[in-house]
Structure formats: C-alpha cells, structure tokens
Amino acid sequence: MTDGCGAPAQTASLPATVDLANEAVIQGTVVRKGVAVSGAYARLLDATGEFTGEVVTSEEGIFRFFAAPGDWTIRVLAPGGVSVDSQVTAQTGEIAALEVAI
C-alpha cells in the first residue's frame, strides 16, 4: 500500500524483506505536544540541501527512508505552515531514530 507518493506504507517495524546489515535506515516519528502527527510530509535532503525524497507520515506519525550512509536533513512540513529541519547521520547496519516535535 502507498500514500500516493510511490513510497511503501510507513510502519513502526521494518518490512521482513529488509536486510538491515546492508541498509542505512532513517526512521522517525512526528509529534505535536506528544501526539503523533499523521499526514505530514517528511523530506530527505542531502548534505548540500538538495531534495532526495519525500514520504507522508503514517497514522502513527512514522516516516522512513533508506539512504546512503552519511549526513542528511529531514524536513518535516505539516499543516499550519510548520517546517522543521532535523539533522541525522545514517550508517549501514543501523536505524537512525529521530523524533521531530512540531
């Protein structure tokens, strides 16, 4: 199932077909006052600020990207004109966990 953007559904656990040993994963949750925010847009920007990808947060506020190892920016865009940038480093074999409070 997709959210219309071509990305797989965003869930709390990795799909069983993912071999984490060969992946660098960035996964996070978007929250407002401690409550998950669904329908926000999470954008992946590379080290130069260039747009790389975008997903819509799930009902639980979850987003996930499979990225190359290195430094990334997650830009969350939410209703009400909210835009929040968070820095994260992805490493092969790890899930870089992030909570974005808006």
FIFI-287070 format. One record per atom (N, C-alpha, C, O): atom name; residue in one letter; x, y, z. Coordinates in pm, 1 decimal. Layout:
<recs>
REC atomo residuo       c1       c2       c3
REC    CA       A        X        Y        Z
...
</recs>
This chain:
<recs>
REC atomo residuo       c1       c2       c3
REC     N       M     83.7   -117.6      0.0
REC    CA       M      0.0      0.0      0.0
REC     C       M     88.0    123.6      0.0
REC     O       M    190.7    125.5     67.7
REC     N       T     50.6    226.5    -73.9
REC    CA       T    126.2    350.7    -76.1
REC     C       T     35.0    465.4    -36.5
REC     O       T    -87.0    450.5    -30.7
REC     N       D     96.3    581.0     -9.0
REC    CA       D     22.2    700.4     26.4
REC     C       D     11.8    794.5    -93.5
REC     O       D     -1.7    915.5    -75.0
REC     N       G     17.8    742.0   -215.2
REC    CA       G      6.3    824.5   -333.9
REC     C       G    137.9    884.4   -379.4
REC     O       G    143.5    948.4   -484.4
REC     N       C    243.6    864.8   -302.6
REC    CA       C    371.7    923.8   -340.3
REC     C       C    469.9    819.3   -390.0
REC     O       C    585.7    851.5   -416.7
REC     N       G    425.9    694.4   -403.1
REC    CA       G    512.8    588.9   -452.2
REC     C       G    592.7    519.4   -343.4
REC     O       G    660.6    420.4   -370.8
REC     N       A    586.0    568.8   -221.4
REC    CA       A    659.0    506.8   -110.8
REC     C       A    572.0    400.3    -45.7
REC     O       A    449.4    411.5    -45.6
REC     N       P    635.0    296.8      9.6
REC    CA       P    557.0    195.1     81.1
REC     C       P    494.5    255.4    206.3
REC     O       P    538.4    359.9    254.4
REC     N       A    393.1    189.9    257.9
REC    CA       A    329.7    235.4    381.3
REC     C       A    434.5    246.1    491.0
REC     O       A    522.7    160.9    501.7
REC     N       Q    424.8    349.8    571.9
REC    CA       Q    519.8    374.1    679.5
REC     C       Q    470.1    303.0    805.2
REC     O       Q    362.6    333.8    856.5
REC     N       T    548.6    208.7    853.7
REC    CA       T    512.5    130.4    972.0
REC     C       T    625.2    135.7   1073.7
REC     O       T    738.1    171.3   1040.0
REC     N       A    594.6    100.2   1199.0
REC    CA       A    694.4    107.2   1305.9
REC     C       A    807.0      6.2   1288.9
REC     O       A    920.6     33.7   1327.3
REC     N       S    777.5   -109.8   1232.2
REC    CA       S    881.9   -211.0   1215.1
REC     C       S    922.1   -220.6   1068.4
REC     O       S    842.8   -194.0    978.0
REC     N       L   1046.7   -259.3   1047.7
REC    CA       L   1096.7   -275.3    911.0
REC     C       L   1026.7   -392.5    844.1
REC     O       L    995.8   -491.7    910.2
REC     N       P   1001.0   -382.6    713.3
REC    CA       P    945.6   -497.9    641.9
REC     C       P   1039.5   -618.4    655.2
REC     O       P   1161.3   -601.8    660.3
REC     N       A    983.6   -737.5    660.7
REC    CA       A   1061.4   -860.1    678.5
REC     C       A   1164.2   -880.8    567.3
REC     O       A   1263.8   -950.2    588.0
REC     N       T   1141.8   -822.1    450.3
REC    CA       T   1232.5   -840.8    336.9
REC     C       T   1357.2   -753.4    344.5
REC     O       T   1446.6   -766.6    260.9
REC     N       V   1364.9   -664.6    443.1
REC    CA       V   1479.1   -573.8    454.5
REC     C       V   1591.4   -641.2    533.4
REC     O       V   1570.6   -688.2    645.2
REC     N       D   1710.4   -645.1    473.4
REC    CA       D   1829.7   -695.4    539.8
REC     C       D   1905.1   -574.9    595.1
REC     O       D   1981.2   -510.5    523.0
REC     N       L   1884.1   -544.8    721.9
REC    CA       L   1941.7   -425.2    782.3
REC     C       L   2094.2   -421.9    771.6
REC     O       L   2152.7   -313.6    770.0
REC     N       A   2158.8   -536.1    764.2
REC    CA       A   2304.8   -539.8    754.0
REC     C       A   2354.3   -467.6    629.1
REC     O       A   2468.8   -422.7    624.3
REC     N       N   2268.1   -456.4    528.0
REC    CA       N   2306.3   -393.8    401.4
REC     C       N   2237.6   -259.9    377.4
REC     O       N   2246.5   -204.7    267.7
REC     N       E   2170.1   -207.6    477.4
REC    CA       E   2092.7    -84.5    460.4
REC     C       E   2131.0     20.0    564.1
REC     O       E   2171.7    -13.3    675.5
REC     N       A   2117.6    146.3    526.3
REC    CA       A   2125.6    258.7    619.4
REC     C       A   1983.8    316.2    624.1
REC     O       A   1932.6    365.6    523.6
REC     N       V   1922.2    309.3    740.0
REC    CA       V   1781.7    347.0    753.4
REC     C       V   1768.5    469.1    844.4
REC     O       V   1830.3    476.9    950.5
REC     N       I   1687.1    562.9    800.1
REC    CA       I   1649.3    677.9    882.3
REC     C       I   1500.5    662.5    908.6
REC     O       I   1420.0    657.7    815.6
REC     N       Q   1464.6    654.8   1036.4
REC    CA       Q   1324.4    635.6   1071.3
REC     C       Q   1289.2    729.1   1185.2
REC     O       Q   1368.5    748.9   1277.2
REC     N       G   1170.7    786.3   1178.8
REC    CA       G   1131.6    876.9   1284.7
REC     C       G    982.8    886.8   1302.2
REC     O       G    903.5    825.4   1230.8
REC     N       T    948.2    967.4   1401.4
REC    CA       T    809.2    994.8   1432.9
REC     C       T    792.0   1145.3   1445.0
REC     O       T    875.8   1213.8   1503.6
REC     N       V    683.1   1196.0   1389.4
REC    CA       V    649.6   1337.3   1401.7
REC     C       V    541.7   1349.5   1509.2
REC     O       V    439.0   1281.8   1504.2
REC     N       V    567.2   1438.0   1607.2
REC    CA       V    472.0   1456.6   1716.8
REC     C       V    445.0   1605.1   1739.4
REC     O       V    529.9   1690.6   1714.2
REC     N       R    324.3   1632.7   1787.5
REC    CA       R    286.4   1767.8   1828.9
REC     C       R    227.3   1754.8   1968.6
REC     O       R    124.0   1690.5   1987.2
REC     N       K    293.4   1816.1   2067.1
REC    CA       K    250.7   1807.9   2207.5
REC     C       K    234.9   1662.9   2251.8
REC     O       K    141.9   1628.7   2324.8
REC     N       G    328.5   1577.3   2205.9
REC    CA       G    329.7   1437.6   2245.5
REC     C       G    235.6   1346.7   2169.2
REC     O       G    229.8   1226.8   2196.3
REC     N       V    161.6   1402.2   2073.6
REC    CA       V     65.8   1323.8   1994.8
REC     C       V    119.3   1306.5   1852.4
REC     O       V    166.2   1402.5   1791.3
REC     N       A    112.1   1184.5   1800.4
REC    CA       A    160.3   1155.5   1665.0
REC     C       A     86.4   1239.1   1561.8
REC     O       A    -34.3   1260.7   1573.0
REC     N       V    159.5   1286.1   1461.4
REC    CA       V    102.0   1367.8   1354.3
REC     C       V    100.0   1285.3   1225.6
REC     O       V    205.2   1255.7   1168.9
REC     N       S    -18.3   1248.8   1180.3
REC    CA       S    -30.4   1177.4   1052.9
REC     C       S    -50.0   1279.0    941.0
REC     O       S    -97.0   1390.4    964.2
REC     N       G    -13.7   1239.6    820.9
REC    CA       G    -35.2   1324.4    704.1
REC     C       G     63.5   1437.9    687.1
REC     O       G     44.6   1522.7    599.9
REC     N       A    168.6   1442.0    768.2
REC    CA       A    274.2   1541.8    747.9
REC     C       A    368.0   1488.2    639.7
REC     O       A    370.9   1367.8    613.9
REC     N       Y    443.0   1575.6    577.7
REC    CA       Y    539.6   1535.4    476.4
REC     C       Y    679.0   1538.2    536.3
REC     O       Y    720.0   1638.8    594.2
REC     N       A    752.1   1428.2    522.6
REC    CA       A    891.5   1420.5    565.0
REC     C       A    976.2   1418.1    438.1
REC     O       A    960.9   1330.3    353.2
REC     N       R   1064.6   1514.9    426.9
REC    CA       R   1153.0   1523.8    310.1
REC     C       R   1295.2   1490.0    350.8
REC     O       R   1342.3   1528.0    457.9
REC     N       L   1362.1   1417.5    262.1
REC    CA       L   1502.1   1381.8    281.4
REC     C       L   1586.4   1473.3    193.7
REC     O       L   1571.0   1475.9     71.6
REC     N       L   1676.4   1548.6    258.1
REC    CA       L   1766.4   1639.0    187.0
REC     C       L   1909.2   1593.1    208.6
REC     O       L   1946.6   1555.5    319.7
REC     N       D   1989.8   1595.8    102.0
REC    CA       D   2128.6   1551.0    115.0
REC     C       D   2214.0   1657.5    183.9
REC     O       D   2162.7   1761.5    225.3
REC     N       A   2343.0   1631.5    196.0
REC    CA       A   2433.8   1720.8    268.3
REC     C       A   2442.8   1860.3    206.7
REC     O       A   2482.6   1955.1    274.4
REC     N       T   2406.1   1873.9     79.2
REC    CA       T   2408.2   2005.8     15.0
REC     C       T   2271.3   2073.9     19.4
REC     O       T   2255.3   2185.0    -31.3
REC     N       G   2173.5   2007.8     79.5
REC    CA       G   2039.1   2064.5     88.5
REC     C       G   1948.2   2029.2    -27.8
REC     O       G   1835.7   2078.5    -37.1
REC     N       E   1997.8   1942.7   -117.4
REC    CA       E   1917.2   1902.8   -232.8
REC     C       E   1810.9   1800.4   -193.5
REC     O       E   1837.3   1708.8   -115.6
REC     N       F   1691.5   1816.9   -247.8
REC    CA       F   1580.1   1725.6   -225.5
REC     C       F   1614.7   1587.9   -281.3
REC     O       F   1661.6   1575.7   -394.5
REC     N       T   1590.8   1483.2   -200.0
REC    CA       T   1620.1   1346.2   -241.6
REC     C       T   1494.9   1260.1   -244.2
REC     O       T   1480.0   1174.7   -331.7
REC     N       G   1404.7   1281.7   -149.0
REC    CA       G   1283.6   1201.0   -144.4
REC     C       G   1184.9   1257.1    -43.8
REC     O       G   1217.5   1344.3     36.7
REC     N       E   1062.5   1204.4    -50.8
REC    CA       E    956.7   1250.5     38.7
REC     C       E    859.3   1137.6     66.2
REC     O       E    826.9   1059.3    -23.1
REC     N       V    812.2   1129.4    190.9
REC    CA       V    707.1   1035.3    228.8
REC     C       V    606.2   1109.2    315.8
REC     O       V    634.9   1215.3    371.2
REC     N       V    488.1   1050.7    326.3
REC    CA       V    383.1   1103.1    412.2
REC     C       V    382.9   1020.3    540.1
REC     O       V    391.2    897.6    535.1
REC     N       T    373.4   1087.4    654.8
REC    CA       T    373.1   1014.3    780.8
REC     C       T    246.5    929.6    793.4
REC     O       T    139.2    965.9    745.4
REC     N       S    263.6    815.8    859.9
REC    CA       S    153.9    721.4    880.2
REC     C       S     58.1    773.2    987.2
REC     O       S     77.6    881.3   1042.7
REC     N       E    -45.0    694.8   1014.8
REC    CA       E   -139.6    728.6   1122.3
REC     C       E    -67.3    743.8   1255.7
REC     O       E   -111.5    819.0   1342.5
REC     N       E     44.8    672.0   1271.9
REC    CA       E    123.7    678.7   1394.8
REC     C       E    231.9    785.6   1388.4
REC     O       E    314.6    794.8   1479.1
REC     N       G    232.8    867.3   1281.7
REC    CA       G    331.4    973.8   1266.3
REC     C       G    467.5    926.5   1220.0
REC     O       G    565.6   1000.1   1230.7
REC     N       I    475.1    803.8   1168.3
REC    CA       I    603.6    742.3   1133.7
REC     C       I    644.7    773.9    989.2
REC     O       I    561.5    778.5    898.6
REC     N       F    775.2    795.3    971.0
REC    CA       F    834.1    807.0    837.3
REC     C       F    961.3    723.5    834.0
REC     O       F   1021.4    696.8    938.1
REC     N       R   1002.3    682.3    714.3
REC    CA       R   1124.4    602.0    698.9
REC     C       R   1186.5    628.6    562.4
REC     O       R   1117.2    642.0    461.5
REC     N       F   1319.3    635.9    562.7
REC    CA       F   1395.7    646.4    438.8
REC     C       F   1507.8    543.2    440.4
REC     O       F   1566.2    515.9    545.3
REC     N       F   1537.3    486.9    325.9
REC    CA       F   1656.4    405.7    304.4
REC     C       F   1752.8    497.7    231.5
REC     O       F   1726.3    539.5    118.8
REC     N       A   1863.9    529.1    295.4
REC    CA       A   1953.6    631.9    243.1
REC     C       A   2096.0    578.4    236.2
REC     O       A   2128.7    476.1    296.3
REC     N       A   2178.6    649.0    162.6
REC    CA       A   2321.9    618.0    161.7
REC     C       A   2380.0    661.0    296.6
REC     O       A   2328.6    753.7    359.2
REC     N       P   2485.1    595.2    341.2
REC    CA       P   2549.6    639.1    464.6
REC     C       P   2595.0    784.5    451.8
REC     O       P   2640.7    827.4    345.8
REC     N       G   2581.9    858.6    560.2
REC    CA       G   2625.7    998.0    560.0
REC     C       G   2530.4   1088.6    635.4
REC     O       G   2439.3   1042.9    704.5
REC     N       D   2553.7   1218.5    620.2
REC    CA       D   2474.6   1319.7    689.2
REC     C       D   2357.3   1364.3    602.9
REC     O       D   2371.5   1387.6    482.8
REC     N       W   2240.8   1375.7    666.9
REC    CA       W   2116.8   1409.9    598.7
REC     C       W   2038.0   1510.9    681.2
REC     O       W   2060.4   1527.2    801.1
REC     N       T   1945.8   1577.6    614.3
REC    CA       T   1849.9   1663.7    682.2
REC     C       T   1710.9   1607.6    655.4
REC     O       T   1677.2   1574.3    541.8
REC     N       I   1630.9   1597.6    760.6
REC    CA       I   1490.2   1562.3    746.7
REC     C       I   1412.7   1691.1    764.8
REC     O       I   1424.3   1756.1    868.7
REC     N       R   1334.5   1729.0    666.1
REC    CA       R   1249.6   1847.9    673.5
REC     C       R   1105.2   1800.6    683.2
REC     O       R   1054.0   1735.0    592.6
REC     N       V   1040.8   1834.4    793.1
REC    CA       V    901.3   1797.8    812.2
REC     C       V    814.6   1919.7    783.8
REC     O       V    835.5   2027.9    838.6
REC     N       L    716.3   1898.6    696.2
REC    CA       L    618.9   2001.7    661.4
REC     C       L    482.4   1954.1    709.2
REC     O       L    436.8   1846.1    671.8
REC     N       A    418.4   2034.5    791.4
REC    CA       A    290.4   1995.1    849.8
REC     C       A    189.0   2107.5    832.0
REC     O       A    226.1   2221.6    804.7
REC     N       P     61.0   2075.0    847.4
REC    CA       P    -43.4   2176.5    835.1
REC     C       P    -16.9   2297.4    924.8
REC     O       P     41.6   2285.5   1032.5
REC     N       G    -60.7   2411.7    878.5
REC    CA       G    -40.7   2535.0    954.0
REC     C       G     88.8   2605.1    920.1
REC     O       G    130.9   2695.7    992.1
REC     N       G    153.6   2564.1    809.9
REC    CA       G    277.6   2628.3    768.2
REC     C       G    399.5   2588.5    849.7
REC     O       G    499.7   2659.9    849.6
REC     N       V    392.5   2475.6    919.1
REC    CA       V    503.3   2430.4   1002.4
REC     C       V    611.2   2366.1    915.8
REC     O       V    582.0   2281.7    831.0
REC     N       S    735.4   2406.5    937.9
REC    CA       S    850.5   2347.4    871.3
REC     C       S    962.8   2334.7    974.1
REC     O       S   1008.8   2434.3   1029.8
REC     N       V   1006.7   2209.8    998.6
REC    CA       V   1110.9   2184.0   1097.4
REC     C       V   1219.6   2098.3   1032.9
REC     O       V   1190.5   1994.5    973.4
REC     N       D   1345.2   2142.4   1045.1
REC    CA       D   1459.3   2067.0    994.5
REC     C       D   1530.4   1997.0   1109.1
REC     O       D   1549.0   2055.3   1215.9
REC     N       S   1570.5   1871.5   1087.1
REC    CA       S   1646.4   1793.7   1185.3
REC     C       S   1763.3   1727.7   1112.9
REC     O       S   1748.2   1677.1   1001.7
REC     N       Q   1879.4   1728.7   1176.9
REC    CA       Q   1998.7   1666.3   1120.1
REC     C       Q   2009.0   1523.0   1170.0
REC     O       Q   1976.3   1494.0   1285.1
REC     N       V   2054.9   1433.5   1082.6
REC    CA       V   2069.4   1293.6   1120.3
REC     C       V   2183.5   1232.8   1038.3
REC     O       V   2209.5   1274.4    925.4
REC     N       T   2250.2   1134.8   1096.3
REC    CA       T   2355.8   1062.5   1026.4
REC     C       T   2312.0    918.5   1008.0
REC     O       T   2275.5    851.3   1104.5
REC     N       A   2315.7    871.1    884.0
REC    CA       A   2278.3    732.7    852.1
REC     C       A   2404.6    648.8    839.9
REC     O       A   2505.1    692.5    783.8
REC     N       Q   2397.3    525.2    894.8
REC    CA       Q   2508.9    432.2    886.0
REC     C       Q   2456.4    294.9    846.9
REC     O       Q   2352.3    251.2    896.0
REC     N       T   2528.0    227.8    759.2
REC    CA       T   2488.7     93.3    717.9
REC     C       T   2480.3      2.7    840.3
REC     O       T   2567.8      3.8    926.9
REC     N       G   2372.5    -75.7    845.0
REC    CA       G   2352.7   -169.1    954.8
REC     C       G   2281.4   -110.5   1074.5
REC     O       G   2263.6   -178.3   1175.7
REC     N       E   2239.8     16.2   1064.2
REC    CA       E   2174.7     81.3   1178.0
REC     C       E   2048.1    154.2   1134.8
REC     O       E   2031.7    192.6   1019.0
REC     N       I   1959.5    171.7   1232.1
REC    CA       I   1842.4    256.8   1212.4
REC     C       I   1869.4    385.6   1288.2
REC     O       I   1879.4    384.6   1410.8
REC     N       A   1881.3    495.8   1216.4
REC    CA       A   1898.3    626.1   1279.8
REC     C       A   1759.5    673.4   1320.9
REC     O       A   1678.2    709.9   1235.9
REC     N       A   1732.6    672.8   1450.3
REC    CA       A   1599.7    705.8   1501.9
REC     C       A   1591.2    854.7   1533.5
REC     O       A   1685.7    915.3   1584.0
REC     N       L   1476.4    910.7   1502.6
REC    CA       L   1457.2   1054.6   1515.9
REC     C       L   1314.2   1082.6   1559.4
REC     O       L   1220.5   1022.6   1506.6
REC     N       E   1296.3   1172.9   1654.9
REC    CA       E   1162.7   1222.9   1687.1
REC     C       E   1161.8   1370.5   1654.2
REC     O       E   1246.5   1446.1   1701.8
REC     N       V   1065.6   1411.9   1572.3
REC    CA       V   1055.8   1550.4   1531.1
REC     C       V    933.3   1610.9   1597.9
REC     O       V    819.8   1572.6   1569.4
REC     N       A    958.3   1706.4   1687.4
REC    CA       A    848.6   1774.6   1755.5
REC     C       A    816.6   1902.9   1677.8
REC     O       A    904.0   1985.0   1649.9
REC     N       I    688.5   1916.4   1644.4
REC    CA       I    647.6   2036.1   1569.4
REC     C       I    555.3   2122.9   1652.4
REC     O       I    510.7   2227.8   1605.8
</recs>
